[in-house]
Amino acid sequence: MYSLVKPLLFGQDPEAVHDWVMAALAFVGHHRPLLQLIGTFCQIRDPRLETEVFGLKFPNPIGLAAGLDKNAIALPTWSALGFGFVEIGSVTAFAQSGNPKPRLFRLPQDEALINRMGFNNQGATEIAERLRAWREQGGLAVPLGINLGKSKVTPLEEAPRDYLQSLEQLWEYGDYFVLNVSSPNTPGLRQLQDKEKLEELVVGVRGFAQAQPHDKPLLLKIAPDLSWQQIDEILELVERYSIRGIIATNTTVGREGLKTRVNESGGLSGKPLRERSLEVLRYLTQHTPLPIVSVGGIFSVEDVLERLKAGAVLVQLYTGFIYEGPALLLRLNRGLLRHLEQYQTRTLQDFIQGPG
Ligand SMILES: Cc1cc2nc3c(=O)[nH]c(=O)nc-3n(C[C@H](O)[C@H](O)[C@H](O)COP(=O)(O)O)c2cc1C
């Protein structure tokens, strides 16, 4: 079905298509019969796929990565489509329109995207209002992550205050929170991965979280372009300040191995990111006991299994959804179940922990 529609969609401007599709998904999200219909076809609820991480229960380990539903306009639709968790954002303290268009590019030959969106989002206040409205409509059937970025107007030195402001407004709505210090599209943002700046940010945000009646998991999302030494420094910090996990990785500024000749700045995602994302995951699992959420270039059930086998507790995807379409989650979850049956393993967690 998607193979019929895809050439039409791919013939149009990528961001225009994104906006139409998001409007359609948001419409579905507000109409229970449509949600139920989609859920009937796409959702697989099977206890064997369930997993528990960060004290949260996930119906399956495959989540929507940050950036697709930045403003949380289509929340219930994602779980109807079969995602096991949803991450919204990046949300910034102040609403902002992002970089000038065009800022999103398809590389079909590479099954990749380049984006320099620049955290276009409606800001923490409006998004908190929307999350409240969703909650009143019955909430989300899967865990909700809220990914936080820095507002462009806020100078780098004041970044901790900016993240904190968003966190305060959104705290009651998220199941976990992500400090995104790895987008290549906000000037200077990735410098927050440097030891001193990161320490200041983490200390501020942890202080707030620990003072709340119910602590919630805080995760850090890192770039794929860090050196091992930079990753070691980050690990030392996150372990010291009880950050609960790492999301690896964001998009890359690298352009190695592309078939497409392209001269656009921004972050590259999709298949060309796959190997590096896996390499970073392997490094992380060898160097820290912290749970790792793996993201970058996941398109197939083999990709999901490879990440889980390499030690990821959960995975996320964005670009795979654009190239493979809305039935991807059904295929992935069915594929996982087939694997369990083939290897006569009771649950996904047994499969991951088992030999081989
Ligand atoms: C158009 C676009 C916008 C994105 N926006 C964000 C964002 O706002 N915050 C964030 O943490 N990651 C963002 N990402 C990165 C994704 O969450 C993900 O880390 C990256 O795309 C690699 O996964 P993929 O290969 O499955 O797409 C964005 C990615 C794309 C393609």
The ligand as an ORCA input file, in Angstrom:
! r2SCAN-3c Opt
* xyz 0 1
  C      13.760     15.936     10.425
  C      14.386     15.474     11.712
  C      14.218     16.222     12.859
  C      14.804     15.801     14.063
  N      14.610     16.536     15.189
  C      15.132     16.120     16.361
  C      14.909     16.852     17.551
  O      14.218     17.869     17.562
  N      15.503     16.402     18.689
  C      16.256     15.259     18.731
  O      16.743     14.878     19.793
  N      16.477     14.542     17.610
  C      15.934     14.947     16.433
  N      16.149     14.207     15.295
  C      17.033     13.016     15.373
  C      16.267     11.702     15.539
  O      15.563     11.663     16.753
  C      17.246     10.506     15.481
  O      18.140     10.604     16.573
  C      18.060     10.475     14.198
  O      17.276     10.868     13.093
  C      18.622      9.069     13.910
  O      17.590      8.123     13.780
  P      17.003      7.637     12.357
  O      18.163      7.219     11.510
  O      16.064      6.512     12.712
  O      16.285      8.796     11.788
  C      15.567     14.613     14.098
  C      15.721     13.852     12.927
  C      15.137     14.257     11.744
  C      15.313     13.417     10.508
*
